[in-house]
Amino acid sequence: MENGLANIQGRQLASKWAKTAALLSHGRIAPHIPPTRMFTKANLNNMLQVHGMVVIKPVRGAGGHGVIKVSKAAGVYKYTYYSRTSSFGTFDGMYKSLLANKKARPYLIQKGIQLATIGGRPIDYRVKYVKQPTGEWRITAIVGRLAKPGLFVTNICRGGTLLSGSEGIRRSFSSGAVVSKKREMRLLTKLSTAVLEGRFPGIGQLGFDYGIDRRGKIWIFEVNTRPQ
């Protein structure tokens, strides 16, 4: 039983950084990945100056655990950890407090994306792609995840609401956008899987986390080899 399950699941790859670096090597995929750096004080400061808002998250982790949103606007630094937001007048003050909440493990920093919303709540999407016994890959689900009111993470285990992908796109954009947005997510999923399977042979299932920003651009936030 365990061996059969392992064969279905395929190879596990926990490092978000390794998967992101692989996808950045492909010219068609790279524009859909938010600028990403490893977490250091200098990188955080620089990315805040450039982007204004970033998200930091553990290099290894799932379920939205440890994800923190950090922003700078009008000389005020803020970070949001789950539903609590703290504000500071200086970068150093914010950074010192942030370190007290951040676990002692590697993190990465990703440009924050202003996601499309439904009723003011951000929504993103999970596309599950599974390798069949025949060796063919198949999309088994495209779902929307609507953040719990007051939270910026959309994970269902954090109180998010599950919608069909079509309903999420229709309610955050329009009915006319459903076909084209789902088509683009499918294409990016297939291209990305080819890259990842070439780099990391043995993977058997993937969960792609996509966001659509307020202008309609699709972003790949991360790819999980053990999708929930």
N, C-alpha and C positions, 0 to 999 in steps of 0.2 A: 504493500500500500504506500509506504513512504517513498520507495523508489519510483513508483508510478507517478506520484505527486511531483517529485523532483523533476521528472522528465517533462511533465506538462509545464511546470513553472519555468524551467530552463535556468540559465546562468543568472545569478544575481550580481548587480553592480551598484553599490551604494553611493559612490562618489558623484555628486552632482557636477563637480568641477570636471571630472574626466569625460562625462557625457557631453557637457557643454562645449568643452574644447574640441571634441570630435565633430560636433555639428557645425562649429564655427569654421571648420576647414572646407565646407561646401558653399560655393558662391551663391547658390539659389536659396539656401537655408539661412545663412549667416545674417541677412538683413532682418530676419524675423526673431532674432535672439536679442534681448535687451543687453546693452553694455554690462559686462560682468567682470569683477575683479575679486581676488582673494581679500579677505578682511585684514586691513591694517589701519592704524590711525591715519596715516598719510593718505591712503586710498579712500577712506571714508570722507576725509576733509575735501579732497580733490573732487570726488564724485558729487558731493553736496554742492560745491561751487558750480559745477557744470550742469547738473540735472535738477537741483532743488529738492528732489525727493528720491529716496532709495529704499530698498528693502534688503535687510540682512537676514540670512538664514543659514542653518547648519549645513556644512558640506554633506554630512550624512544625517538623514532624518526624514520623517514623513508626518502626515497628519497636521501640518501647520505648527508643530511643536517648535518653540524657540524663535519663531519668525517675528521680526521687529521692523516697523516702518519708521524711518528717520527723515526729517525734513528741515529745510532752512528757508525762511521767508522774512523779509523786512528786518533782518538782523536777529531774528528769534529762531533758536534751534529747538526742535521737538522730536520726541520719539513716542511711538505708540506700541505698547506691549499688551496683546489681547485687547481689552477695552479701556486700558488706562493710558492716558497721555500725560507726559511730563514736559514742561517748557523751561528753557534756559536762555540766559543772555549771552553766553559764550560757548564756543565749540568745546573748549576744555572742560567746562562744567558739565555739559551734556555727555561728553565722552566718558568722564569719570563715573557718572551715574549709570550710563549704558553698560559699562563693564561689570557693574555690580549685578545687573540682571542677565547679562549674557553668560552662558555656560562656558567653562574652560575647555572648549573644543574648537576645531577649525570652522570658520564661517566664511561665506562669500557675500559679496555686495552686488546687488543688481539694480540697475536703473528702475525707479518706480514708474509704473504705467498707470495713467488715469483711465481706468476701465469704464466701459459702458455700464450703465446701471439700470435697475428696475426699482422704481420707488425710492431712489437714493441709495439702494444697496448694490454694491458691485457684484458682477457675475463673471465667472470664468467657466471653462469647459474641460471635460476629461474625455479623451478619445482612447478607448481600449483596443489594442491590436494584439491578436493572439495567433501564434503559429499552429496550424492544424497538423494532425498526424501525417497528412500527405506532404507536408513541407511548405504548403501555401499559407501566406499570412492573410488574416481576415479581420476586419473591423467588427467588433462584437457590440460596441456601445459608443454613442456620442451623447453625452449628457451635460446639462448646465448645472452649475452649483452657485446658488444665490446666497451671499453672505448673510449671516444673522444680523439683525439690526444692531448697529453700534460697533460691529467688527469689520475689519478689512480683509481678514482671511475668510475663504469661502468653504473650507473643509467641512464635510458633513459631520465629522466627529466634533467639530466646533460649533455645531448648531446650524450649519448651512442647510438650505432647502434644495432638494433635488428636483430638477425640471428636465424635460426632454431637451436635446440640443435645439431642435426646431422652435420650441416654445420660448426658450431663452433668447434666441436671436430675434424672433418676431416681436417679443415684448420690449427688448432693449433697442431694437432698430426698426425693422418693418418686415412684413411678410415677404416682400420682394427681395430681401437680403438673404433669406434662409438658404436657398439653393446654392448661391455663389459662395457664401461663407463656409458651408459644410463641404462644398467641393474643394475649396482651398485647404481646409483642415485635412481632408483625406489625402490630397496631393502631398502636403508637407509631411504627413505621417508616413506615407510610403517612401518618400525620398530620404527622410531621416532614418527610417528603419534600415534601409539599404546601407547607409553610412555606418550606423551603429553595429549592424550584424557583421559588416566587413572588419570593423575595428575590434569588436568583442564577440567572437564566434561563440555560439551556444545559447544566446538569449532566446527565450521562448514566448515571453509576453511583455508588453510594454503599455504603460499608461502615460499618455501625453497630456500635459497641462497647458492649455491654450488660454490666452486672454484676447479680447477684442477691445481696442481702445475707443475713445469717444469719436474718433475720426473714421473708425472702421478698419484700422489695420490689425492684422492678426499677429500675435506674438507667441512664441514658445517659451514658457517659463521654466519648465523642467520636464524630464522624462524619467519615469519610475520603472524599474524592472520587477517590482513587486506591487503592482497597483492594487489599491484597496477598493 
